[in-house]
């Protein structure tokens, strides 16, 4: 299972390999105006041999403006398979980079009711 904590009350859960593959395959294609999009970072080992941390940034450009969005994925791996992942991303940074601040503000306001 992959949990993606978000700034509003709905946390996205991707439970199957198909859902996970589809989510990341769509990536920047969900947004118009993306010229470049890639992940750059490094993997950190932890004291728990099943747990790894991937600290990275999504870097690229959208609508002619560069962006760098910091992220951390914490994954639990057993027998070579990811069995759990918690993904922490700068959602405001994504909204700003892709011109969706109004959408994010609307979602946050709806959650406050």
N, CA and C of each residue as an Amber inpcrd file, in Angstrom:
protein
   339
   0.8400000  -1.1770000   0.0000000   0.0000000   0.0000000   0.0000000
   0.8820000   1.2360000   0.0000000   0.4770000   2.2240000  -0.7520000
   1.1860000   3.4830000  -0.8090000   0.2410000   4.5790000  -0.3280000
   0.5910000   5.2480000   0.7480000  -0.2180000   6.3500000   1.2550000
   0.4170000   7.6610000   0.8720000  -0.3650000   8.5730000   0.3750000
   0.1370000   9.8730000  -0.0230000  -0.5610000  10.9310000   0.8310000
   0.0540000  11.3030000   1.9730000  -0.5620000  12.3260000   2.8200000
  -0.7280000  13.6220000   2.0350000  -1.8800000  14.2340000   2.1430000
  -2.1290000  15.4530000   1.3880000  -2.5530000  16.5690000   2.3340000
  -2.5240000  17.8210000   1.8450000  -2.8390000  18.9350000   2.7250000
  -4.3070000  19.0550000   3.0760000  -5.1430000  18.2870000   2.4490000
  -6.5520000  18.2790000   2.8350000  -6.8930000  16.8910000   3.3460000
  -8.0680000  16.6950000   3.8470000  -8.3820000  15.4980000   4.6360000
  -8.3590000  14.2000000   3.8410000  -8.4490000  14.2430000   2.5340000
  -8.4590000  13.0130000   1.7470000  -7.0180000  12.5750000   1.5100000
  -6.6670000  11.4270000   2.0290000  -5.3530000  10.8560000   1.7780000
  -5.5170000   9.7990000   0.7030000  -4.7200000   9.9210000  -0.3390000
  -4.8050000   8.9880000  -1.4560000  -4.1430000   7.6740000  -1.0630000
  -4.8130000   6.5740000  -1.3060000  -4.2350000   5.2630000  -1.0400000
  -4.2210000   4.4750000  -2.3420000  -3.0540000   4.0330000  -2.6990000
  -2.8870000   3.2000000  -3.8840000  -2.5820000   1.8000000  -3.3650000
  -3.4750000   0.8590000  -3.6220000  -3.3750000  -0.4620000  -2.9880000
  -2.8400000  -1.5490000  -3.9170000  -2.8590000  -1.3320000  -5.2050000
  -2.4000000  -2.3780000  -6.1210000  -1.2370000  -1.8610000  -6.9650000
  -0.4920000  -2.7860000  -7.5300000   0.5950000  -2.3950000  -8.4290000
   0.0620000  -1.6140000  -9.6150000  -1.0980000  -2.0180000 -10.1220000
  -1.7040000  -1.3200000 -11.2500000  -2.0130000   0.1340000 -10.8840000
  -2.6160000   0.3580000  -9.7130000  -2.9310000   1.7290000  -9.2790000
  -1.6600000   2.5610000  -9.1370000  -0.6530000   1.9810000  -8.5480000
   0.6160000   2.6850000  -8.3530000   1.2710000   3.0070000  -9.6930000
   1.3460000   2.0290000 -10.5690000   1.9310000   2.2290000 -11.8960000
   1.1690000   3.3040000 -12.6630000  -0.1530000   3.2480000 -12.6240000
  -0.9780000   4.2460000 -13.3280000  -0.7680000   5.6400000 -12.7690000
  -0.7220000   5.7510000 -11.4410000  -0.5430000   7.0520000 -10.7930000
   0.7540000   7.7140000 -11.2550000   1.8590000   6.9660000 -11.2060000
   3.1410000   7.5600000 -11.5650000   3.3290000   7.6770000 -13.0690000
   2.6870000   6.8220000 -13.8520000   2.7900000   6.9300000 -15.3070000
   2.1120000   8.2000000 -15.8070000   0.9860000   8.5580000 -15.1900000
   0.2800000   9.7760000 -15.5930000   1.1050000  11.0070000 -15.2700000
   1.6960000  11.0060000 -14.0760000   2.5580000  12.0930000 -13.6190000
   2.2170000  13.4500000 -14.2080000   3.1620000  14.0410000 -14.9020000
   2.9480000  15.3850000 -15.4340000   1.9250000  15.4420000 -16.5620000
   1.5690000  14.3120000 -17.1440000   0.5800000  14.3130000 -18.2220000
  -0.7860000  14.7770000 -17.7390000  -1.0020000  14.7470000 -16.4080000
  -2.2750000  15.2120000 -15.8540000  -2.4070000  16.7280000 -15.9550000
  -1.3050000  17.3960000 -16.2640000  -1.2950000  18.8570000 -16.2730000
  -0.7660000  19.3560000 -17.6080000  -1.4440000  20.3430000 -18.1770000
  -0.9540000  20.9290000 -19.4160000   0.1850000  21.8930000 -19.1190000
   1.0470000  22.0910000 -20.0830000   2.1160000  23.0650000 -19.9590000
   3.4080000  22.5540000 -19.3580000   3.5000000  21.2490000 -19.0810000
   4.7240000  20.7060000 -18.4950000   5.7270000  20.4210000 -19.6180000
   6.8680000  21.1110000 -19.5480000   7.8950000  20.9040000 -20.5620000
   8.9240000  19.8650000 -20.1290000   9.2190000  19.8180000 -18.8300000
  10.2440000  18.9090000 -18.3100000   9.8530000  18.4970000 -16.9060000
  10.0750000  17.2080000 -16.5680000   9.6860000  16.6860000 -15.2580000
  10.5420000  15.4630000 -14.9660000  11.3430000  15.5200000 -13.9020000
  12.1490000  14.3620000 -13.5200000  12.4180000  14.3980000 -12.0250000
  12.7630000  13.2360000 -11.4750000  13.1050000  13.1270000 -10.0560000
  14.6180000  13.0310000  -9.9200000  15.1580000  13.7980000  -8.9680000
  16.5960000  13.7550000  -8.6820000  16.7770000  13.6390000  -7.1780000
  17.5170000  12.6300000  -6.7420000  17.7150000  12.4880000  -5.3080000
  18.6130000  11.3430000  -4.9490000  18.4940000  10.9210000  -3.7010000
  19.3260000   9.8330000  -3.2060000  18.5630000   8.9670000  -2.2200000
  18.9970000   7.7100000  -2.1130000  18.4090000   6.7510000  -1.1980000
  19.2350000   6.7280000   0.0900000  18.5430000   6.7120000   1.2310000
  19.1890000   6.6120000   2.5370000  18.7750000   5.2950000   3.1810000
  19.7540000   4.5490000   3.6710000  19.4540000   3.3400000   4.4300000
  19.1220000   3.7440000   5.8600000  18.3770000   2.8760000   6.5610000
  18.0010000   3.1450000   7.9450000  18.4600000   1.9860000   8.8380000
  18.2640000   2.1340000  10.1360000  18.6180000   1.0750000  11.0850000
  17.7500000  -0.1660000  10.8870000  16.5550000   0.0130000  10.3550000
  15.6600000  -1.1150000  10.0570000  15.9790000  -1.5960000   8.6420000
  16.4390000  -2.8310000   8.4730000  16.8380000  -3.2940000   7.1370000
  15.6980000  -3.3360000   6.1190000  14.4650000  -3.2770000   6.5730000
  13.3310000  -3.2610000   5.6390000  12.9790000  -1.8550000   5.1620000
  13.4680000  -0.8220000   5.8330000  13.0320000   0.5480000   5.5620000
  14.1250000   1.3400000   4.8480000  13.7360000   1.9890000   3.7640000
  14.6200000   2.9110000   3.0480000  13.9050000   4.2390000   2.8780000
  14.6740000   5.2940000   2.7750000  14.1400000   6.6370000   2.5760000
  14.7150000   7.1690000   1.2700000  13.8390000   7.6350000   0.3990000
  14.2600000   8.2730000  -0.8520000  13.9800000   9.7600000  -0.7060000
  15.0340000  10.5490000  -0.5870000  14.9230000  12.0020000  -0.4590000
  15.2520000  12.5960000  -1.8240000  14.3240000  13.3610000  -2.3740000
  14.5190000  13.8380000  -3.7420000  13.7100000  15.0970000  -4.0040000
  13.8800000  15.6180000  -5.1950000  13.0540000  16.7230000  -5.6790000
  12.5750000  16.3890000  -7.0730000  11.3180000  16.7420000  -7.3420000
  10.8460000  16.7460000  -8.7180000  11.3150000  18.0760000  -9.2830000
  12.0660000  18.0340000 -10.3670000  12.5600000  19.2510000 -10.9910000
  12.0800000  19.2930000 -12.4300000  11.8890000  20.4930000 -12.9210000
  11.4540000  20.6310000 -14.2960000  10.9920000  22.0350000 -14.5800000
  10.1290000  22.1280000 -15.5770000   9.5480000  23.4200000 -15.9220000
   8.1250000  23.2100000 -16.4140000   7.2920000  24.1860000 -16.1100000
   5.8890000  24.1590000 -16.5310000   5.4960000  25.5780000 -16.9010000
   4.8410000  25.6990000 -18.0160000   4.3910000  27.0050000 -18.4950000
   5.5420000  28.0040000 -18.5320000   6.7320000  27.5100000 -18.9230000
   7.8890000  28.3820000 -19.0790000   8.6030000  28.7480000 -17.7920000
   8.1730000  28.1800000 -16.6590000   8.7910000  28.5210000 -15.3670000
   9.4180000  27.2760000 -14.7440000  10.6540000  27.3930000 -14.2530000
  11.2890000  26.2450000 -13.6030000  10.6920000  25.9880000 -12.2230000
  10.7750000  24.7300000 -11.7790000  10.3480000  24.3930000 -10.4190000
  11.2570000  23.3150000  -9.8490000  11.2750000  23.2400000  -8.5360000
  11.9430000  22.1760000  -7.7900000  11.0790000  21.9140000  -6.5620000
  10.5150000  20.7060000  -6.4840000   9.5460000  20.3780000  -5.4390000
  10.1290000  19.2750000  -4.5600000  10.4340000  19.5800000  -3.2780000
  11.0410000  18.5740000  -2.4000000  10.0470000  17.4860000  -1.9870000
  10.5690000  16.2530000  -1.8820000   9.7500000  15.0920000  -1.5250000
  10.5790000  14.1070000  -0.7050000   9.8840000  13.2740000   0.0490000
  10.5050000  12.1430000   0.7370000   9.5490000  10.9640000   0.6370000
  10.0570000   9.8290000   0.2080000   9.3010000   8.5790000   0.2140000
   9.9520000   7.6630000   1.2490000   9.1580000   7.1080000   2.1390000
   9.6300000   6.1480000   3.1300000   9.0060000   4.8070000   2.7490000
   9.8500000   3.8480000   2.3930000   9.3380000   2.5720000   1.8910000
   9.7940000   1.4080000   2.7650000   8.9040000   0.4250000   2.8890000
   9.2340000  -0.8340000   3.5600000   9.2940000  -1.8990000   2.4640000
  10.4320000  -2.5890000   2.4020000  10.6850000  -3.5700000   1.3430000
  10.8950000  -4.9480000   1.9750000  10.1510000  -5.9350000   1.4570000
  10.3160000  -7.3280000   1.9000000  10.4630000  -8.2150000   0.6710000
  11.4560000  -9.0640000   0.7030000  11.6920000 -10.0010000  -0.4080000
  11.7240000  -9.2770000  -1.7510000  12.3080000  -8.0800000  -1.7670000
  12.4570000  -7.3230000  -3.0140000  11.2210000  -6.5800000  -3.4790000
  10.1460000  -6.6070000  -2.6870000   8.9080000  -5.9250000  -3.0690000
   8.5830000  -4.8190000  -2.0720000   8.1140000  -3.6940000  -2.5740000
   7.6490000  -2.6210000  -1.6940000   6.3050000  -3.0500000  -1.1220000
   6.2390000  -3.1750000   0.1990000   4.9950000  -3.6000000   0.8380000
   4.2630000  -2.4260000   1.4820000   4.9620000  -1.3320000   1.6710000
   4.3360000  -0.1290000   2.2190000   5.1860000   1.0710000   1.8220000
   4.5330000   2.1850000   1.5460000   5.2470000   3.4150000   1.2350000
   4.4320000   4.5930000   1.7250000   5.1160000   5.5300000   2.3530000
   4.4940000   6.7980000   2.7380000   5.2350000   7.8790000   1.9710000
   4.4940000   8.6580000   1.2260000   5.0810000   9.6530000   0.3380000
   4.7200000  11.0430000   0.8250000   5.7280000  11.8620000   1.0820000
   5.5230000  13.2240000   1.5740000   6.0230000  14.2000000   0.5210000
   5.1190000  15.0290000   0.0530000   5.4060000  15.9300000  -1.0500000
   4.9190000  17.3310000  -0.7210000   5.5820000  18.3250000  -1.2540000
   5.1740000  19.7220000  -1.0850000   3.9980000  20.0070000  -2.0250000
   2.7780000  19.7980000  -1.5220000   1.5880000  19.9710000  -2.3640000
   1.3760000  21.4290000  -2.7720000   1.7390000  22.3570000  -1.9260000
   1.6360000  23.7710000  -2.2980000   2.6150000  24.0650000  -3.4250000
   3.8100000  23.4950000  -3.3390000   4.7920000  23.6630000  -4.4150000
   4.2880000  23.1160000  -5.7340000   3.6480000  21.9310000  -5.6930000
   3.0530000  21.3730000  -6.9110000   1.9720000  22.2980000  -7.4570000
   1.0850000  22.7490000  -6.5880000  -0.0080000  23.6290000  -7.0260000
   0.5520000  24.9080000  -7.6510000   1.5770000  25.4670000  -7.0360000
   2.1960000  26.6890000  -7.5570000   2.8450000  26.4100000  -8.9180000
   3.6110000  25.3320000  -9.0160000   4.3260000  25.0170000 -10.2540000
   3.3800000  24.7810000 -11.4260000   2.2340000  24.1600000 -11.1450000
   1.3230000  23.7800000 -12.2200000   0.1070000  24.7020000 -12.3420000
   0.1570000  25.8470000 -11.6670000  -0.9250000  26.8160000 -11.8000000
  -2.2350000  26.3620000 -11.1820000  -2.1700000  25.6270000 -10.0740000
  -3.3830000  25.0840000  -9.4450000  -3.5870000  25.5730000  -8.0140000
  -3.0560000  26.7140000  -7.6640000  -3.2310000  27.2200000  -6.3000000
  -4.6970000  27.4500000  -5.9670000  -5.4710000  27.9640000  -6.9250000
  -6.8990000  28.1790000  -6.6740000  -7.6190000  26.8650000  -6.3810000
  -7.2790000  25.8060000  -7.1360000  -7.8950000  24.4930000  -6.9050000
  -7.5630000  23.9760000  -5.5040000  -6.3010000  24.1480000  -5.0950000
  -5.8920000  23.6930000  -3.7700000  -6.6000000  24.4960000  -2.6840000
  -6.6810000  25.8060000  -2.8600000  -7.3660000  26.6540000  -1.8720000
  -8.8390000  26.2570000  -1.7530000  -9.4800000  25.9620000  -2.8620000
 -10.8810000  25.5390000  -2.8490000 -11.0310000  24.2220000  -2.0770000
 -10.1360000  23.2650000  -2.3500000 -10.1980000  21.9690000  -1.6540000
  -9.9630000  22.1480000  -0.1530000  -9.0190000  22.9950000   0.2180000
  -8.7500000  23.2320000   1.6330000  -9.9330000  23.9090000   2.3070000
 -10.5380000  24.8750000   1.6310000 -11.6910000  25.5730000   2.2080000
 -12.8640000  24.6080000   2.3910000 -13.0780000  23.7020000   1.4380000
 -14.1590000  22.7360000   1.5420000 -13.9350000  21.7890000   2.7210000
 -12.6890000  21.4480000   2.9850000 -12.3710000  20.5520000   4.0980000
 -12.5570000  21.2100000   5.4560000 -12.5490000  22.5340000   5.4980000
 -12.6520000  23.2350000   6.7750000 -14.0850000  23.3660000   7.2490000
 -15.0370000  22.9740000   6.4340000 -16.4580000  23.1150000   6.7900000
 -16.9450000  21.9640000   7.5900000
